[in-house]
Amino acid sequence: MIDISNKREIKFLKEKGISRIMHVPDQQILDRHKGLEYYKDILYQCGKCGTCRTAYHEDGWPRICPSGEFGKFEAYYLGGKNLLTWGLKSDHLKWTENLAKIFYQCSVCLACTQQCQIPEIHHYAGEWLMAMREEAVKQGLGPMPEQKKYSEHVIKEFNPYMEIHKNRTNWISSNIKQAPDAKLVYFVGCTTSYREQNVAIATAEILNSLNVDFRILTDEHCCGSPIYMTGQTDKAKEIAEGNIELFRSQGIEKIITSCAGCYRMLKETYPKKFGLDHGIEVLHLPEFLQEKVNNNEIKFNNSLDMKITYHDPCHIGRHMGIYEPPREVLKNLPGIELVEMERNRQNAWCCGSGGGVRSAFKDLSSFAAHERIEEAKETGARALVSCCPFCLNQFKTNNKDEIQAIDLSELVRKAL
Amino acid sequence: MNNNVVIHELENIVGEKYVSDEPEIQFLYHYDFITAEPEGKCDIAIMPETAEEVQAIVKVANKHKIPIVPWVSGINFGSIATPRKGGIVVDLRRMNRVLEVNEDDMYAVMEGGTTWADLKGYLDKHHPNFRAGVTFSPPGTGVVPSCLCYGMFDLGMIGGTGAEFLNGLEVVLGTGELIRAGSCSISKKWYGRQPLPDLAGLFIGWEGTTGVVTKAAVKLWPKLPYRADIMVLAPTVDQGVPLLLKLSKAGLGIVDIIFLNMGWCQAIQGFDEKSVAKDPVELGLPDFVGLVTTQAYTENQHKAQCNAINNICNEFNLSPQTAENFLKSFPEDMRGVFLDIFPGFGGYNPVQAWGCWNFTRGGGGEWIGSYCSTRDIAKYYNIAREITLKYDKPPQFYSRIMFGGHYCVARANINFDKNDPEDIKKTRTILKEIFDAVHKLDGVVMYKPPLWVVEHHKSKTLPATTELIKKIKKLLDPNNIMNPGQGIEGD
């Protein structure tokens, strides 16, 4: 039986005269993290109206879906995917390689769902987009070959970067002070450990300068996000179970992340999807820092004299609702002028690296990154700042020195 | 049809990425996923980027005698672009640029695949002192098809139907030739269809059966500094309509006059049909919700106009209030749904309040929408209301008085559950019954007619008119490849 809500929550954006419908009367309250069968009656409510393509809350009514803008056919937009899913469930379509590919050619950034005016689709479309990937895996049609390759490496060497596990903590220098018995762990993540070590160093040095007792796990493994996001739920759950066992054995009570993907996995996916309630408080670095700023526990000594723009990583933004803490931290840095891109917060344009896209659909990934870099340049900012090393690495890889790509942690360290 | 041969020729035109016969791609073009009309069949979908590519596609289609069905942006709102005879769906979504805005003569030239979001976004950014008339359609739908199908815009009182907003067209005929209609055919200016022979009429109301429109110019209007959106409630439609008719003839800077019945208002607010009164009138709720928009250049003019509107309302014992005041009586979180409708509050249509299509939580909706005489609005409503209630469905109705009161649109909506075959069947029955009943009123002509309505139109048309339509169609599309089985000529 489906619960019905009497809640009404429609946020009227005064300056724009547009409503963002979050809840309407008689909206169905559904469970999350269910399979396709559970959501099948919602799918058909989609009329393929195309609203999901456009961030109509913003001036300029910009396009919002990287998968759709790249693939162009309706199948690559949410409306198309809703009805393809319905087509599958109603026996109009069968599973094919192409159908699987359509669903994988998407970073699951969920920008589309923000625009949808049907509350059930607005809230739950992300669930069936993931459920389709799980089904594709069960059908033997997923993950994509490139994703399979890195997944196998995660199982073997606990990272998707084809790196050796024992080199994971090579970035740690003797300057970084750890408290061996600390209950707070800095969970570094694979991207930070192997590709954006500046972020790891900056984060650790920030914690040191704030006299925070913390440690880094000597045997940290991948959080499982690259596996989970490609529909390999069982494997991801096994990784999660291993990680939680490690956390428990080490008496961990609090985790700080610098990767948005790790944050989302540890905070939300582990307990809510996998049912593994670890009881550990998980904070993303900007949340942690915002608390320090609000309590006047942090002193910034250097003026940065910089105009920056902030990119909302999908996995902390739309997926977890964290939009303001990074901005609050950045605004408190001396000499920083923060300007917004046209597409920001719920309507941020995805960098194109998540959801397995970067490995399996390089052209789409590159297209999305360039689009975002161009948007950042249009603000006149000197730097494009994010708080996710995957976004950061994506921008750096696709950036022809047009704008500096930098992590929030690096700016904070400079300001300290 | 040998798909492989045709696909290969089409790939040579647009590149491999933009043509497909994969079942997943085809599926989304089989029909509109909204109405109760039957499915069609898309064999190949293609997305050209230029008029020249469209020409080449049409030539390939002629060579192989394959139907061509133009779509904009993957949406077929109302089933008239459902490919009834298979063939190639030409999706113009890559042709979505606004090419020029002329502020002196107030028009925008755009490609055939421009959506309302594209146009509105462009104007907001680059020409903020001007606006287009916009519809209630979703932002992803096309501007040009809306004009070609006599869409209703929120400047309807001064501009008429969407067709009257068109200044000129560039069209690829069913033969593959490219023509222009209007001042643009002999100059770089797109200010109007006059004073040349009005060839645009060969493509307006023909539902893609005579050519593919690759460019169009649409009139723009200045945003005047003073504006009021006025709401008037009345217990019944019979009591409210005469007021609107008088206002429509009064001038008073009125740019838009519409009304909704309470049933449609409930749908827009996102309610589930099952949880609200089937007939709100039984509960004593007003059934007539009128919206009148007036604008002015000066404050004095604005005050005088608003006073005059107020006085006319009082003559009918009705009390108008501004939309802003009216909506203050709503819970704050519910205001947004209605306020989407009012440009005066900083926002605009098009933002499809999709709740109005999801009233039955089944995503289905279809309508009997017609142009008719203004004297018949209330009769039309009462007929539709009686039939709808007979089948235990909530009456939903909308009417817009247009072009200085010269004509109007009247539309009865039915929502249904697309997953429920019985509900679909019932919907078809209701629609047919409403259609048969309202078409007994002289002058009622359905817009965007599905096939079964086209046959009715043909039966009423003078034989010479029908012959002329056939001749024109044959001339422009000798191989009958342009959206066959649809449109003015029917099957």
Chai-1 contact restraints between the chains, C-beta under 6 A:
chainA,res_idxA,chainB,res_idxB,connection_type,confidence,min_distance_angstrom,max_distance_angstrom,comment,restraint_id
A,R8,B,D333,contact,1.0,0.0,6.0,A-B,restraint_1
A,R8,B,M334,contact,1.0,0.0,6.0,A-B,restraint_2
A,E9,B,D333,contact,1.0,0.0,6.0,A-B,restraint_3
A,I10,B,D333,contact,1.0,0.0,6.0,A-B,restraint_4
A,I10,B,G336,contact,1.0,0.0,6.0,A-B,restraint_5
A,F12,B,R335,contact,1.0,0.0,6.0,A-B,restraint_6
A,F12,B,G336,contact,1.0,0.0,6.0,A-B,restraint_7
A,E15,B,G346,contact,1.0,0.0,6.0,A-B,restraint_8
A,K16,B,G346,contact,1.0,0.0,6.0,A-B,restraint_9
A,K16,B,G347,contact,1.0,0.0,6.0,A-B,restraint_10
A,G17,B,L339,contact,1.0,0.0,6.0,A-B,restraint_11
A,G17,B,F345,contact,1.0,0.0,6.0,A-B,restraint_12
A,G17,B,G346,contact,1.0,0.0,6.0,A-B,restraint_13
A,G17,B,G347,contact,1.0,0.0,6.0,A-B,restraint_14
A,I18,B,G347,contact,1.0,0.0,6.0,A-B,restraint_15
A,S19,B,G336,contact,1.0,0.0,6.0,A-B,restraint_16
A,S19,B,V337,contact,1.0,0.0,6.0,A-B,restraint_17
A,S19,B,D340,contact,1.0,0.0,6.0,A-B,restraint_18
A,V24,B,G270,contact,1.0,0.0,6.0,A-B,restraint_19
A,P25,B,F271,contact,1.0,0.0,6.0,A-B,restraint_20
A,D26,B,F271,contact,1.0,0.0,6.0,A-B,restraint_21
A,D26,B,D272,contact,1.0,0.0,6.0,A-B,restraint_22
A,D26,B,S275,contact,1.0,0.0,6.0,A-B,restraint_23
A,Y44,B,G363,contact,1.0,0.0,6.0,A-B,restraint_24
A,Y44,B,K418,contact,1.0,0.0,6.0,A-B,restraint_25
A,Y44,B,N419,contact,1.0,0.0,6.0,A-B,restraint_26
A,Q45,B,N358,contact,1.0,0.0,6.0,A-B,restraint_27
A,Q45,B,G363,contact,1.0,0.0,6.0,A-B,restraint_28
A,G47,B,F33,contact,1.0,0.0,6.0,A-B,restraint_29
A,G47,B,I34,contact,1.0,0.0,6.0,A-B,restraint_30
A,G47,B,W357,contact,1.0,0.0,6.0,A-B,restraint_31
A,G47,B,G363,contact,1.0,0.0,6.0,A-B,restraint_32
A,K48,B,F33,contact,1.0,0.0,6.0,A-B,restraint_33
A,C49,B,P138,contact,1.0,0.0,6.0,A-B,restraint_34
A,C49,B,G140,contact,1.0,0.0,6.0,A-B,restraint_35
A,C49,B,Q352,contact,1.0,0.0,6.0,A-B,restraint_36
A,G50,B,S73,contact,1.0,0.0,6.0,A-B,restraint_37
A,G50,B,I75,contact,1.0,0.0,6.0,A-B,restraint_38
A,G50,B,P138,contact,1.0,0.0,6.0,A-B,restraint_39
A,G50,B,G140,contact,1.0,0.0,6.0,A-B,restraint_40
A,T51,B,P138,contact,1.0,0.0,6.0,A-B,restraint_41
A,T51,B,P139,contact,1.0,0.0,6.0,A-B,restraint_42
A,T51,B,G140,contact,1.0,0.0,6.0,A-B,restraint_43
A,R53,B,G140,contact,1.0,0.0,6.0,A-B,restraint_44
A,T54,B,A117,contact,1.0,0.0,6.0,A-B,restraint_45
A,T54,B,P139,contact,1.0,0.0,6.0,A-B,restraint_46
A,Y56,B,P139,contact,1.0,0.0,6.0,A-B,restraint_47
A,Y56,B,V351,contact,1.0,0.0,6.0,A-B,restraint_48
A,D59,B,D124,contact,1.0,0.0,6.0,A-B,restraint_49
A,G60,B,G121,contact,1.0,0.0,6.0,A-B,restraint_50
A,G60,B,K125,contact,1.0,0.0,6.0,A-B,restraint_51
A,W61,B,A117,contact,1.0,0.0,6.0,A-B,restraint_52
A,W61,B,K120,contact,1.0,0.0,6.0,A-B,restraint_53
A,W61,B,G121,contact,1.0,0.0,6.0,A-B,restraint_54
A,K72,B,M47,contact,1.0,0.0,6.0,A-B,restraint_55
A,F73,B,I25,contact,1.0,0.0,6.0,A-B,restraint_56
A,E74,B,L28,contact,1.0,0.0,6.0,A-B,restraint_57
A,E74,B,G74,contact,1.0,0.0,6.0,A-B,restraint_58
A,A75,B,E24,contact,1.0,0.0,6.0,A-B,restraint_59
A,A75,B,I25,contact,1.0,0.0,6.0,A-B,restraint_60
A,A75,B,L28,contact,1.0,0.0,6.0,A-B,restraint_61
A,G80,B,L28,contact,1.0,0.0,6.0,A-B,restraint_62
A,L83,B,F33,contact,1.0,0.0,6.0,A-B,restraint_63
A,L84,B,E24,contact,1.0,0.0,6.0,A-B,restraint_64
A,G87,B,F27,contact,1.0,0.0,6.0,A-B,restraint_65
A,N98,B,E22,contact,1.0,0.0,6.0,A-B,restraint_66
A,N98,B,E24,contact,1.0,0.0,6.0,A-B,restraint_67
A,L99,B,E24,contact,1.0,0.0,6.0,A-B,restraint_68
A,I102,B,E24,contact,1.0,0.0,6.0,A-B,restraint_69
A,Q117,B,W354,contact,1.0,0.0,6.0,A-B,restraint_70
A,I118,B,W354,contact,1.0,0.0,6.0,A-B,restraint_71
A,I118,B,N358,contact,1.0,0.0,6.0,A-B,restraint_72
